[in-house]
Amino acid sequence: MQQQSVATLSSEADRCCHQLDEGVLTFNYDGMWHNSTTPTCTEQTTPITVTELGRGFVIGKERVVSKVNRQFVAPAGKRGSTVYTYQQGLLVSTASKGPSVALNLTDGSDTAVGRQMAIIVWKTDDDDSACAGELLYNGICLPKHWPPLWDAAGGPPPRSGPTTVPPYLRAPPARINASLGRQLFVDSFLVESMPGLQLLSHSARWHGEVLNATEPWEAWVPSIPPQDYPQGPLGSGRAAPFSGGLWWDENRSLFRVWYLCGSEVATHNVGGCYAESVDGMTWRKPAVGTGDVVGTNIVHEELFNANVVWQDHDEADARARWKMATVPNDLKLQRFRIFVSPDGLNWTVQGTSGEILDRSSFFQNRFRRKWAWSIKEYMGGDRARTYVEGDEFLASARWSSCKGPCRRPDEDRAACPCPWTLSDDADPRWPYNPKEKAQLYNLE
């Protein structure tokens, strides 16, 4: 293609995107063209950006991107397909299909955010035959038994010895899809070679406190005389996420944080408080409390050791858009209490989980659409982590009580916590007590 002016390229790109709204565009590594007998969208000397295509699309050989509902037939030599459906730039479903695909996309407003889009990846029957377990979007093949065993006996690895190299670094996929989500260069997985370059990790810079105890119900009433605290009992108050939750709410254009406040001997039976900010630096505490805590920013009254608040973008039920699990004192820190909420402010209890220890937590793996529960455990006398995952939030929390972490590959691994990870002798020791070996207190 001959050199064109910037204005011409921009206009051509706009026409391509308009055609994407009208019909279908096919992509390859060399360029893009309209799927018609008379192409009107020629190859570009500059790439079409993710934003122009509605964010979150995958670009690669023999892939079709569409925003409309229609029938597709595989090209010659292709006997199957995988269909990835996106909305608001996020992958909402993955489905294996045959050589014929009929799209059924949600028809929202004519914008990148409102309308669903799909990517069809044509493949032959043997494309995934080398993977005995789950094949991830980036080409990594999970083991058949997942989570995997540490060794043949199922026990934890030794605290000392050679460093374990992850399988995906020992034998990386032949083709890695790096177009979904942000890429973190924490290891060499995405790097083929970097002659003359070195991978360096930089420490975060401490900014200072941005959220602290300012309200009477956040006061930590000490068990020793207040005069021993020069700042008084209010200055010793508790207002900190443990784990809590910090989220950007795109509907309100606000940062929102849920945090642990007060103490067991405070005026109120304080548990979870709420604050919000437009910049993440200056926080206000709106009076969103109800009932006997009206006029406060208390949104959850419960004495707990820790809690996690999660914004579930994929939840179809608006009443359960927000999820929370607490490690409550009244359950002796041995089970999660699970809640859902339409707004993150008014919570409804849904039940309890299987057995845990204090400082356990959960998160969602957005790429695999799995809920993961990070459960504190002791292995060899050291704090460690076991792991449970599942497709549904509430169902995945109802694991069985096991005599220690699950160890045998013939067990129902989704119903029994499996060994995950722990510290080793390569982890730095606490400088104030170097005789004490490092332990893993939390992982989320």
HELIX and SHEET records of a PDB file:
HELIX    1   1 VAL A    6  GLU A   22  1                                  17    
HELIX    2   2 PRO A  167  ARG A  170  1                                   4    
HELIX    3   3 PRO A  216  GLU A  218  5                                   3    
HELIX    4   4 PRO A  226  ASP A  228  5                                   3    
HELIX    5   5 GLY A  232  GLY A  235  1                                   4    
HELIX    6   6 GLY A  291  VAL A  293  5                                   3    
HELIX    7   7 ALA A  318  ALA A  320  5                                   3    
HELIX    8   8 ASN A  329  LEU A  331  5                                   3    
HELIX    9   9 PHE A  393  SER A  396  1                                   4    
HELIX   10  10 ARG A  413  ALA A  415  5                                   3    
SHEET    1   A 6 MET A  32  HIS A  34  0                                        
SHEET    2   A 6 VAL A  24  PHE A  27 -1                                        
SHEET    3   A 6 ARG A  63  SER A  66 -1                                        
SHEET    4   A 6 MET A 117  LYS A 123 -1                                        
SHEET    5   A 6 GLY A  80  GLN A  87 -1                                        
SHEET    6   A 6 LEU A  90  LYS A  97 -1                                        
SHEET    1   B 2 GLN A  71  VAL A  73  0                                        
SHEET    2   B 2 SER A 100  ALA A 102 -1                                        
SHEET    1   C 8 ILE A 298  HIS A 300  0                                        
SHEET    2   C 8 GLY A 272  SER A 277 -1                                        
SHEET    3   C 8 LEU A 254  CYS A 261 -1                                        
SHEET    4   C 8 ALA A 239  ASP A 249 -1                                        
SHEET    5   C 8 PHE A 304  GLN A 311  1                                        
SHEET    6   C 8 TRP A 322  PRO A 328 -1                                        
SHEET    7   C 8 ARG A 335  SER A 341 -1                                        
SHEET    8   C 8 THR A 348  GLU A 355 -1                                        
SHEET    1   D 4 SER A 361  ASN A 365  0                                        
SHEET    2   D 4 LYS A 370  MET A 379 -1                                        
SHEET    3   D 4 ASP A 382  GLY A 390 -1                                        
SHEET    4   D 4 CYS A 418  LEU A 422 -1                                        
END                                                                             
